[in-house]
Amino acid sequence: MKTAYGAKGDGTTDDTAALQQALDDLGQTDKGKGSVLYLPAGTYRITKQLRLYKVRNVAIIGESPESVTLRWGGTNQGVMLLFENVAYSRLSRLTFDGAGKAGKGLWIRWGGYATGEHFPTTFDISDNVFKDLEVGIQGGEDPNVAGHQDTAAEVAIMRCKFLRHSYAGIVLQDWNTVDWWIRSSLFEDNNYGVAGLIGVFHVTNSVFRRSTEADVYAQNNSFIGLRNNYSTASKRFYSTHGPTGDGLNAILQGNTILDTTDVPVSLKNAGPVTLLDNIIRSSAGVTTPAVVMGAGSPGNLIAIGNNFTVSNPIDIDRDYNRFYSQDNKVVNRNTINVEVPKLPDTPERSTAPVIEVTQKTGAAIQTAVKKASSIYAGQRSVVHLPAGDYSTNTTITIPAESDVRIVGDMGYLCFKGCSRIVWNSSGSGPVLRVKGPSKALIQDIDILGNRSADGIVVEGVDQQQGHILLDQTITNMLTTTGTAMTVDGLDYTVINGINHRFFGILKGVTVIGGALTADGESTTARVNLFGGSSGAFKEGPSFHVDNGGRLMIQDSWYENGSNRSPMLHLTGSGTITLDNMKQQFYGSAAGSSPTIIVDEFSGKVTLGNIHFMGGTVSIQGNNTNTNFLLFGSALRAQDNIVASFSNSSTAGRIVTLNNNVGPNSGTGSVRHMSNTGTINAEWMRSMLSQLRQDKLADPKESIPSDVTDLILLRVGVENVTNGITVKR
């Protein structure tokens, strides 16, 4: 900003024109411009709206939010930064100071189909501060106001702070403003922390203080996950629009809610809603219920393992609404003294050696990786790939025990301005091989396989305490036999994915247990996908486990293609939990096969808080080791496809608990689905154990040199046979 565009950043000079020129140039790589805009330390005063328009795969990065500020000096209610028809992009390490006058800090929107390219999807909004605004971040606009679908989807908001907003820290305004994953963020002294007027969002591991209306407000949303958040001295923690009999699937899990000034959890629609392992300490002297469900029929509420401090903690009209309660406790409020969680700091700037790759070849990358892994071993050196296509006909290999960081300018899926490794052979590859144990980082890279090669193969990584993190990793455009991700033969290493997008043609995510796991021994290997979107576009299945493999997926959007490919088709053995999801078809999908098939399966299948659109669940076989639980979900029609549940199994334990069904026609109504099967507390605890025990691992300060700690950050894999393969 300062060297190329002459911005002063002195807090007095009007830097609007310089910033706007930089945004106009950003991403125009065919004209010799860059895809990354860097703002060094300074206070950049702006007096008019800044606009980034019709561009993708770009990044705006500040030195740090403590040293870089955009300060509003314009008229009241102005917009500081507008992303319009922008996609696959980043905004990081800035402070937006509205000075008590600006309306919006960041507004992400779409001009509609008439404006053409760049549907606004896939954003990394991290390590920013938004303060003294009406709204910190807004997604889309009310379609009745905009006159068209005006949206923003797949938005990862991480380690941000939202301070003193007169309306809301974050607000969602369009029905397709979906898949907002809000993590590890601070909301302090706002009217609303997050206001979901329309759309889908999830909030995890965040801190709320003193919200004057509610930490989280939901109005027209289909499913919501609120997990492991901390709230103190707000009016309410969670409040919904109503009263109404409309459904809004929601799970509140592991939240700590302290000393609200009104009802902590106010439910005014039918749900279904699950409360799992929350701590709700009412304010001193308060005796009124902590949870009130004032919805119209047919409401469904499930409460398990929660701690309250009032004698009558849950108020629900049981004449018209169903309520399942288990393992809840009323304790003395003086015994609840919860330590405030420490939110993660903004990552520090790296001072490690940087090796620039100046030739656009795979051989040049391999040479740099070899140098980083030998000469600079132990220094976390960076192999930097400036934007461009790096052609290779041989596999690029990261050797075992390497701590190299391969970093591009932009990743995800891209057309131009990215750092892409392009396979130019007819061979099967893979394009990139990582040998374990590994401490490598692969960041902002796009991998193209020429529809013949596998994308990334990771091997030799199964060690005790081993960990692989997939952050904003995307697979797409696989060949017709491809699998988005296969995890094969692990007994120890844990794979966690956040903000993922795993799309396959034939198969999505497959997890096959190792030899010890298959034999039933106590092992630690598992795959957990926390927040994301996924789907398959032919026969599927999209998620699969076998040989005792363990897979859990939370807070995820699932969309089938033009055929009714199954989300699950389980015939082997393992443990799988799908919790808080929406499953629907892309358009009027053909075919009549079930979307969930459990047939002679040995193990546990737990489906909770799922919004099925035209989804058919079918349980089959006579395996006594089949354990199946469907709870707190809604089965609804989509187009001409009726959602349904059927059970022809003659053995095992098959339970449905507090689900809704319908409407299955234009004039139908939502109704309670019948509860079936035999349930007891011990079995219920067993079926929920994966959901309750598998958490996103905290970063480890020190890991033994012979243990894997591999990270893939904003990596795109496309036009490959198989996306990502992890094997023993």
C-alpha positions in Angstrom: 0.0 0.0 0.0 2.8 2.5 0.8 5.5 1.6 -1.7 3.3 0.8 -4.7 0.3 3.1 -4.1 1.6 5.9 -2.0 -0.8 5.6 0.9 0.5 7.5 4.0 -1.2 5.5 6.8 -0.6 8.5 9.2 -4.2 8.7 10.5 -4.7 12.2 9.0 -4.2 11.9 5.2 -7.3 10.7 3.3 -6.0 7.4 1.8 -9.3 6.4 0.2 -8.1 7.0 -3.4 -4.9 5.1 -2.9 -6.7 2.1 -1.3 -9.3 2.1 -4.1 -6.7 2.0 -6.8 -5.0 -0.9 -5.1 -8.3 -2.8 -4.9 -9.0 -2.0 -8.6 -5.6 -3.6 -9.5 -5.9 -6.5 -7.2 -6.1 -9.8 -9.0 -5.4 -8.4 -12.4 -2.5 -10.7 -12.9 -2.9 -10.7 -16.7 -2.0 -7.0 -16.5 1.1 -7.5 -14.4 -0.7 -6.8 -11.1 -0.6 -9.0 -7.9 -3.1 -11.2 -6.2 -2.0 -10.2 -2.7 -2.3 -6.7 -1.2 -0.1 -6.0 1.9 -0.8 -3.2 4.3 2.2 -2.3 6.5 1.7 -0.7 9.9 -0.3 2.5 9.9 -3.7 4.1 10.3 -5.4 4.5 7.0 -8.1 7.1 7.0 -10.9 6.5 4.6 -13.9 8.8 3.8 -15.8 6.8 1.2 -16.8 3.2 0.6 -14.0 0.9 -0.7 -15.1 -1.7 -3.2 -13.5 -4.9 -4.4 -15.5 -6.1 -7.4 -15.7 -9.1 -9.7 -12.5 -10.9 -8.7 -11.5 -14.1 -7.1 -8.4 -15.7 -5.5 -7.1 -12.5 -3.9 -5.9 -11.6 -0.4 -5.8 -8.4 1.6 -3.3 -8.9 4.5 -2.2 -6.5 7.2 1.0 -6.6 9.3 -1.2 -7.2 12.4 -4.5 -6.0 13.7 -2.7 -4.2 16.5 -0.6 -2.1 14.0 -2.9 -1.7 11.0 -6.2 0.2 11.2 -8.7 1.3 8.6 -10.4 4.3 10.3 -13.7 5.7 9.0 -13.8 9.5 8.4 -16.9 9.7 6.2 -20.6 10.3 6.7 -22.8 8.3 9.0 -23.9 4.8 8.0 -21.3 4.4 5.3 -19.8 1.0 4.3 -16.1 0.7 4.9 -15.3 -2.2 2.6 -17.6 -3.9 0.1 -16.8 -7.3 -1.4 -19.2 -7.6 -4.4 -19.0 -10.6 -6.7 -15.8 -11.7 -5.0 -14.9 -15.4 -4.3 -12.2 -17.6 -2.9 -10.5 -14.8 -1.1 -8.9 -13.7 2.2 -9.1 -10.7 4.5 -6.7 -10.9 7.5 -4.9 -9.0 10.2 -6.7 -5.6 10.0 -8.7 -3.4 12.4 -11.9 -1.8 11.1 -12.6 1.3 13.2 -16.0 2.7 12.5 -15.4 5.6 14.9 -19.1 5.3 16.0 -20.3 6.5 12.6 -19.8 3.8 10.0 -22.7 1.4 9.2 -20.8 -1.7 8.1 -17.2 -2.8 8.4 -17.2 -5.5 5.7 -20.2 -6.3 3.5 -20.1 -9.4 1.3 -22.8 -9.5 -1.4 -23.7 -10.7 -4.9 -25.2 -8.6 -7.7 -27.3 -11.6 -8.9 -27.3 -13.7 -12.0 -27.5 -10.7 -14.2 -24.0 -9.6 -13.2 -22.4 -12.9 -14.2 -19.3 -14.4 -12.8 -18.0 -14.9 -9.3 -20.8 -16.2 -7.1 -19.5 -15.1 -3.6 -18.2 -18.2 -1.9 -15.3 -19.4 0.1 -13.7 -16.7 2.3 -11.1 -16.7 5.0 -11.9 -13.8 7.4 -9.3 -14.2 10.1 -7.5 -12.2 12.8 -9.4 -9.0 12.3 -10.9 -6.5 14.7 -14.2 -4.8 14.0 -15.2 -2.0 16.4 -17.6 0.8 16.9 -19.8 0.0 13.9 -23.5 -0.7 13.4 -22.6 -4.1 11.9 -19.1 -5.7 11.8 -19.7 -8.1 9.0 -22.8 -8.5 6.9 -23.5 -11.3 4.5 -25.9 -10.6 1.7 -28.9 -8.4 1.7 -32.6 -9.1 2.3 -33.8 -10.3 -1.1 -37.0 -8.3 -0.7 -34.8 -5.2 -0.5 -32.2 -6.2 -3.0 -34.7 -7.5 -5.5 -32.7 -10.7 -6.2 -30.8 -13.4 -4.4 -28.0 -11.5 -2.6 -25.8 -13.8 -0.8 -22.4 -14.9 0.5 -21.6 -18.6 1.3 -18.9 -20.7 2.8 -17.3 -18.1 5.1 -14.7 -19.0 7.7 -14.4 -16.3 10.4 -11.6 -17.1 12.9 -9.9 -15.3 15.7 -11.7 -12.1 15.1 -13.0 -9.5 17.6 -16.3 -7.7 17.4 -16.5 -4.8 19.8 -19.3 -2.3 20.5 -21.6 -2.8 17.6 -25.0 -1.0 17.8 -26.8 -3.7 15.9 -24.7 -6.9 15.5 -21.1 -8.1 15.2 -22.2 -10.4 12.4 -25.5 -10.4 10.5 -26.8 -12.8 7.8 -29.4 -11.4 5.4 -30.2 -13.8 2.6 -31.6 -17.4 2.5 -28.5 -18.7 0.7 -26.1 -16.9 3.0 -25.1 -20.3 4.4 -22.1 -22.2 5.8 -20.8 -19.4 8.0 -18.3 -21.0 10.4 -17.5 -18.7 13.2 -14.6 -19.9 15.5 -12.5 -18.7 18.4 -13.8 -15.1 18.2 -14.6 -12.4 20.8 -18.0 -10.6 20.9 -18.0 -7.8 23.5 -20.6 -5.1 24.3 -22.8 -5.6 21.1 -26.5 -5.5 20.8 -26.4 -8.9 19.1 -23.3 -10.9 18.8 -24.5 -12.9 15.8 -27.9 -12.2 14.1 -29.0 -14.8 11.7 -32.0 -13.1 10.0 -31.9 -15.6 7.1 -29.2 -18.2 6.3 -27.1 -20.8 8.1 -24.3 -20.3 10.6 -22.4 -22.1 13.4 -20.5 -20.6 16.3 -17.7 -22.5 18.1 -15.2 -21.8 20.9 -16.1 -18.2 21.1 -16.5 -15.7 24.0 -19.5 -13.4 24.4 -19.7 -10.6 27.0 -22.5 -8.2 27.8 -24.7 -8.5 24.7 -27.7 -6.2 25.3 -30.2 -8.3 23.4 -28.6 -11.7 22.8 -25.3 -13.4 22.0 -27.0 -15.3 19.2 -30.3 -14.6 17.5 -31.9 -16.9 14.9 -34.9 -16.0 12.8 -35.3 -17.9 9.4 -32.6 -20.5 9.6 -32.7 -24.2 8.9 -30.0 -25.6 11.2 -27.5 -24.1 13.7 -24.7 -25.4 15.9 -23.5 -23.6 18.9 -20.7 -25.4 20.6 -18.2 -24.8 23.4 -18.8 -21.1 23.7 -18.5 -19.0 26.8 -21.0 -16.2 27.7 -21.2 -13.9 30.7 -23.5 -11.0 31.7 -25.5 -10.9 28.4 -29.3 -10.5 28.3 -29.7 -13.9 26.6 -27.3 -16.5 25.1 -29.6 -17.9 22.4 -33.0 -16.4 21.3 -35.2 -17.4 18.3 -37.9 -15.6 16.4 -41.5 -16.6 17.2 -43.6 -18.1 18.6 -44.0 -20.3 15.6 -44.4 -24.0 14.7 -41.8 -23.7 12.0 -38.7 -25.8 12.6 -35.2 -24.7 13.2 -32.8 -27.6 13.9 -30.3 -26.6 16.6 -27.8 -28.1 18.9 -26.3 -26.3 21.9 -23.4 -28.4 23.1 -20.8 -27.7 25.7 -21.6 -24.0 26.2 -20.9 -22.2 29.5 -23.6 -19.5 30.1 -23.2 -17.3 33.1 -25.5 -14.7 34.7 -27.7 -13.6 32.0 -30.2 -10.8 32.8 -33.1 -12.6 31.1 -33.9 -16.2 30.1 -30.6 -17.7 28.9 -32.1 -19.9 26.2 -35.4 -18.7 24.7 -36.9 -21.0 22.1 -39.9 -19.7 20.2 -40.0 -22.2 17.3 -40.6 -26.0 17.2 -37.0 -27.0 16.7 -36.1 -29.8 17.1 -33.5 -28.6 19.6 -30.8 -30.6 21.5 -29.2 -29.3 24.7 -26.1 -31.4 25.4 -23.5 -30.9 28.2 -24.1 -27.2 28.8 -23.5 -25.3 32.0 -26.1 -22.6 32.7 -25.6 -20.6 35.8 -28.6 -18.3 36.4 -28.0 -14.9 38.0 -28.0 -14.6 41.8 -31.5 -14.6 43.2 -33.1 -15.8 39.9 -35.5 -18.8 40.3 -37.2 -18.7 36.9 -36.5 -21.4 34.3 -33.2 -21.2 32.3 -34.7 -22.7 29.1 -38.1 -21.8 27.9 -39.7 -23.4 24.8 -42.7 -21.2 23.9 -43.2 -22.6 20.5 -46.3 -23.8 18.8 -46.7 -27.5 18.3 -45.0 -29.8 17.2 -42.0 -28.8 19.3 -39.2 -31.3 20.2 -36.6 -30.8 22.9 -33.9 -33.1 24.1 -31.8 -32.2 27.1 -28.9 -34.5 28.2 -26.0 -33.9 30.6 -26.7 -30.2 31.4 -26.0 -28.4 34.7 -28.4 -25.8 36.0 -28.7 -23.7 39.1 -32.5 -23.3 39.4 -34.9 -26.0 40.6 -37.2 -25.9 37.6 -34.7 -25.3 34.8 -36.7 -26.1 31.7 -40.2 -24.8 30.9 -42.0 -26.5 28.0 -45.7 -27.2 27.3 -45.7 -31.0 27.4 -49.3 -31.2 26.2 -48.2 -30.3 22.6 -44.4 -30.6 22.7 -42.2 -33.6 23.4 -39.3 -33.5 25.9 -36.6 -36.1 26.5 -34.5 -35.5 29.6 -31.5 -37.5 30.9 -28.5 -36.9 33.2 -29.3 -33.3 33.9 -28.4 -31.8 37.3 -29.3 -28.9 39.4 -26.3 -27.7 41.4 -25.5 -24.8 43.8 -24.5 -21.8 41.7 -21.6 -21.2 44.0 -20.0 -24.5 42.8 -19.8 -23.2 39.2 -16.7 -21.1 39.0 -15.6 -21.5 35.4 -12.3 -20.0 34.2 -12.6 -17.7 31.2 -11.2 -19.5 28.1 -8.2 -18.0 26.5 -8.8 -17.3 22.9 -5.9 -17.9 20.5 -3.6 -15.0 19.7 -3.1 -13.7 16.2 -0.3 -15.8 14.7 3.1 -14.1 14.8 4.9 -13.1 11.6 7.4 -15.7 10.6 11.1 -14.9 10.7 12.2 -18.2 9.2 14.4 -18.5 6.1 12.5 -18.1 2.8 13.5 -19.9 -0.4 11.9 -18.3 -3.4 11.1 -20.7 -6.3 11.9 -18.6 -9.4 11.3 -21.3 -12.1 7.8 -22.5 -12.8 8.6 -26.2 -12.7 8.1 -29.1 -10.3 11.8 -29.8 -10.4 12.5 -26.3 -9.0 10.0 -26.9 -6.2 11.6 -30.3 -5.4 15.1 -28.7 -5.3 13.8 -26.0 -2.9 12.1 -28.6 -0.7 15.3 -30.6 -0.5 17.2 -27.5 0.5 14.7 -26.6 3.2 14.6 -30.1 4.6 18.4 -30.5 4.8 20.2 -27.1 5.1 17.4 -25.4 7.0 16.1 -28.5 8.9 14.5 -27.6 12.2 14.0 -23.9 11.2 10.5 -24.2 9.7 11.8 -22.6 6.5 9.4 -21.4 3.8 9.4 -22.5 0.2 7.5 -19.7 -1.5 5.7 -20.3 -4.8 4.8 -16.9 -6.3 1.6 -16.9 -8.3 1.7 -19.0 -11.5 1.5 -22.5 -12.9 4.3 -24.9 -11.9 4.3 -27.7 -14.4 5.5 -31.2 -13.4 5.5 -34.7 -14.8 7.0 -36.3 -11.7 5.8 -36.5 -8.2 7.0 -33.8 -5.8 8.0 -35.5 -2.5 8.3 -34.0 1.0 10.8 -36.3 2.8 10.1 -37.8 6.2 10.6 -35.6 9.3 10.7 -32.5 7.2 9.3 -29.3 8.8 9.2 -27.4 5.5 6.4 -24.9 4.8 5.4 -24.8 1.1 3.4 -21.5 0.8 1.8 -20.0 -2.3 0.2 -16.6 -2.9 -3.3 -17.9 -3.1 -4.8 -21.4 -3.0 -8.3 -22.9 -3.0 -9.6 -23.6 -6.5 -8.5 -21.0 -9.0 -8.4 -19.8 -12.6 -5.6 -17.2 -12.4 -3.4 -15.4 -9.8 -2.9 -18.5 -7.8 0.1 -20.8 -7.1 -0.8 -24.0 -8.9 1.1 -27.2 -9.3 -0.1 -28.7 -12.6 0.4 -32.3 -13.6 1.3 -32.6 -17.3 1.7 -36.4 -17.6 -0.7 -39.2 -18.3 0.7 -41.1 -15.3 -1.1 -41.7 -12.1 1.1 -39.6 -9.9 0.5 -38.5 -7.2 1.2 -34.8 -7.8 2.4 -34.4 -4.2 3.6 -37.1 -1.8 4.2 -36.4 1.9 6.3 -39.0 3.8 5.8 -39.3 7.5 6.4 -38.7 10.2 5.9 -35.2 9.0 5.8 -31.7 10.4 5.2 -30.0 7.0 2.8 -27.2 6.2 1.2 -26.8 2.8 -0.6 -23.5 2.4 -2.3 -21.6 -0.3 -1.6 -24.1 -3.1 -3.9 -25.4 -5.8 -3.1 -28.9 -7.2 -4.4 -29.9 -10.7 -4.1 -33.6 -11.7 -4.9 -33.5 -15.5 -7.7 -36.1 -14.7 -5.1 -38.9 -14.5 -3.1 -38.4 -11.3 -4.0 -38.6 -7.7 -3.7 -35.3 -5.9 -1.9 -35.7 -2.5 -0.8 -39.0 -0.9 0.3 -38.9 2.7 2.0 -42.0 4.0 3.9 -43.3 7.1 2.0 -40.9 9.5 0.4 -43.4 11.9 2.2 -42.6 15.2 0.8 -42.3 18.7 -0.1 -38.6 19.3 0.0 -38.0 15.6 -2.2 -35.3 14.2 -3.2 -34.0 10.8 -5.1 -30.7 10.4 -7.1 -29.9 7.2 -8.1 -26.2 7.3 -10.2 -24.9 4.4 -9.2 -27.8 2.3 -11.2 -28.3 -0.9 -11.5 -31.2 -3.4 -13.5 -30.9 -6.6 -13.7 -32.0 -10.2 -12.6 -35.6 -9.5 -12.8 -38.3 -12.2 -15.7 -40.6 -12.2 -14.1 -43.2 -10.0 -12.5 -40.8 -7.5 -12.7 -40.4 -3.8 -12.4 -36.9 -2.2 -10.5 -38.3 0.8 -9.5 -41.8 1.8 -8.0 -42.6 5.2 -6.8 -46.2 5.1 -5.2 -48.3 7.8 -4.6 -45.9 10.7 -4.7 -46.9 14.3 -3.3 -43.9 16.1 -3.2 -40.6 14.2 -6.2 -38.2 14.5 -7.3 -36.2 11.4 -9.3 -33.1 12.1 -10.8 -31.0 9.3 -12.4 -27.5 9.7 -14.2 -25.4 7.2 -13.8 -28.2 4.7 -15.3 -28.7 1.2 -15.1 -32.4 0.1 -16.9 -33.0 -3.2 -16.4 -36.2 -5.2 -18.0 -37.6 -8.3 -18.4 -41.2 -7.1 -17.3 -41.1 -3.4 -16.7 -38.5 -0.7 -14.9 -39.5 2.5 -13.9 -43.1 3.2 -12.3 -44.1 6.5 -11.0 -47.7 6.9 -9.6 -48.8 10.2 -6.1 -50.2 10.8 -5.4 -53.8 11.8 -5.7 -53.1 15.6 -8.8 -51.1 15.1 -10.4 -53.8 13.0 -9.6 -56.3 15.7 -11.6 -54.3 18.2 -8.6 -53.0 20.2 -8.7 -49.6 21.9 -7.1 -47.2 19.4 -7.1 -43.5 18.9 -7.3 -43.0 15.1 -10.4 -41.1 13.9 -11.5 -38.5 11.3 -13.4 -35.5 12.6 -14.8 -32.9 10.2 -16.0 -29.8 12.1 -17.9 -27.5 9.8 -17.9 -27.7 6.1 -19.8 -28.8 3.0 -19.7 -31.9 0.9 -21.5 -34.0 -1.6 -21.3 -36.5 -4.4 -22.8 -36.3 -7.9 -23.3 -40.0 -9.0 -23.8 -43.2 -7.0 -21.8 -42.4 -3.9 -21.6 -43.0 -1.0 -20.4 -39.7 0.2 -19.4 -40.9 3.7 -18.2 -44.5 4.4 -16.5 -46.4 7.3 -15.3 -50.0 7.4 -12.9 -52.2 9.4 -13.9 -50.3 12.6 -13.1 -46.9 11.1 -14.3 -43.8 13.0 -15.8 -40.7 11.3 -17.7 -37.7 12.8 -19.1 -34.8 10.8 -20.6 -31.7 12.5 -22.2 -28.5 11.3 -22.0 -29.3 7.6 -24.0 -28.7 4.5 -24.5 -31.8 2.3 -25.8 -31.5 -1.3 -26.4 -34.4 -3.7 -26.1 -34.1 -7.4 -28.6 -34.8 -10.1 -28.8 -38.4 -9.1 -30.0 -39.6 -5.6 -26.6 -40.8 -4.5 -26.6 -42.0 -0.9 -25.0 -39.9 1.8 -24.4 -43.2 3.6 -24.4 -46.8 2.5 -23.0 -48.8 5.4 -22.4 -52.6 5.2 -19.2 -53.1 7.1 -18.1 -52.1 10.6 -17.2 -48.9 12.5 -18.5 -45.8 14.3 -20.0 -42.8 12.5 -21.8 -39.7 13.8 -23.4 -37.1 11.6 -24.6 -34.2 13.7 -26.2 -30.9 12.7 -26.4 -31.1 8.9 -28.6 -30.2 6.0 -29.0 -32.8 3.3 -30.7 -31.9 0.1 -30.6 -32.5 -3.7 -29.3 -30.2 -6.4 -32.5 -29.5 -8.3 -35.0 -32.2 -8.9 -32.8 -35.2 -8.4 -33.6 -38.4 -10.4 -33.9 -41.9 -9.0 -35.6 -43.3 -5.9 -32.8 -45.0 -3.9 -32.5 -44.1 -0.1 -30.0 -41.5 0.9 -29.2 -43.3 4.1 -28.8 -47.1 3.9 -27.6 -49.1 6.9 -27.5 -52.8 5.9 -26.0 -55.6 8.1 -23.7 -53.0 9.7 -21.7 -53.8 12.8 -21.2 -50.8 15.1 -22.8 -47.4 15.9 -24.6 -45.0 13.6 -25.7 -41.8 15.3 -27.6 -39.2 13.2 -28.7 -36.1 15.1 -30.1 -32.6 14.4 -30.2 -33.3 10.6 -32.5 -31.3 8.3 -33.4 -33.9 5.6 -34.8 -32.5 2.4 -36.3 -35.4 0.4 -34.1 -37.8 2.4 -35.0 -41.4 2.8 -33.5 -43.4 5.7 -33.6 -47.2 5.3 -32.4 -49.7 8.0 -32.0 -53.3 6.7 -30.6 -56.7 7.7 -30.5 -58.9 10.8 -27.2 -58.0 12.4 -27.5 -58.1 16.2 -24.5 -55.7 16.4 -26.3 -52.9 14.6 -26.9 -49.8 16.8 -28.7 -46.9 15.1 -30.0 -43.7 16.6 -31.9 -40.9 14.8 -32.7 -38.0 17.0 -33.7 -34.3 17.0 -34.0 -34.3 13.2 -36.6 -33.1 10.6 -37.6 -35.0 7.5 -39.2 -32.8 4.8 -40.1 -33.1 1.2 -38.1 -31.5 -1.6 -39.8 -31.0 -5.0 -41.5 -34.3 -5.7 -39.4 -36.3 -3.3 -41.0 -37.3 0.0 -38.7 -37.7 3.1 -39.3 -41.0 5.0 -37.9 -43.5 7.5 -38.2 -47.2 7.2 -36.9 -50.1 9.3 -36.9 -53.7 8.0 -34.1 -54.8 10.3 -34.9 -57.9 12.3 -32.1 -57.5 14.9 -29.9 -54.9 16.6 -31.2 -51.7 18.3 -32.9 -49.1 16.1 -34.1 -46.0 17.9 -35.8 -42.8 16.6 -36.3 -40.0 19.2 -38.1 -36.7 19.0 -38.0 -36.1 15.2 -40.4 -34.1 13.0 -41.7 -35.1 9.6 -43.3 -33.1 6.9 -44.7 -31.1 5.3 -44.6 -33.7 2.5 -46.8 -31.7 0.2 -47.6 -28.1 -0.6 -50.6 -28.2 1.8 -49.2 -30.5 4.5 -48.1 -29.6 8.0 -45.2 -30.5 10.2 -46.0 -33.2 12.7 -44.2 -35.4 15.2 -42.6 -38.5 13.8 -43.3 -41.5 16.0 -40.6 -42.5 18.5 -39.6 -46.1 18.0 -37.2 -48.6 19.6 -36.0 -49.3 23.1 -33.9 -46.7 24.8 -32.1 -46.5 28.1 -29.6 -44.1 29.6 -26.6 -46.3 29.3 -27.2 -47.1 25.6 -27.9 -43.4 24.9 -24.5 -42.4 26.5 -22.8 -45.0 24.3 -24.4 -43.7 21.2 -23.5 -40.0 22.0 -19.9 -40.8 23.1 -18.3 -39.9 19.8 -20.2 -36.6 19.7 -19.2 -35.8 23.3 -15.6 -36.9 23.3 -14.1 -36.0 19.9 -13.1 -32.4 20.1 -11.0 -30.2 17.9 -7.5 -30.6 19.3 -5.7 -27.7 20.7 -2.3 -26.9 19.1 0.5 -28.8 20.9 3.5 -26.7 22.0 5.9 -29.6 21.6 5.6 -32.8 19.7 8.3 -35.5 19.5 10.4 -35.5 16.3 9.1 -38.9 15.3 5.4 -37.9 15.5 3.3 -36.4 12.7 1.9 -32.9 12.9 1.0 -32.1 9.3 -1.2 -29.1 8.2 -2.9 -28.4 5.0 -4.2 -24.8 4.9 -6.3 -23.5 2.0 -5.2 -26.2 -0.3 -7.3 -27.0 -3.4 -7.2 -30.3 -5.2 -9.0 -30.6 -8.5 -9.0 -32.5 -11.8 -7.5 -35.5 -10.1 -8.4 -39.2 -9.8 -8.4 -39.2 -6.0 -8.2 -36.1 -3.9 -6.3 -36.8 -0.6 -5.2 -40.2 0.5 -3.8 -40.8 4.0 -2.4 -44.3 4.7 -0.3 -46.1 7.2 
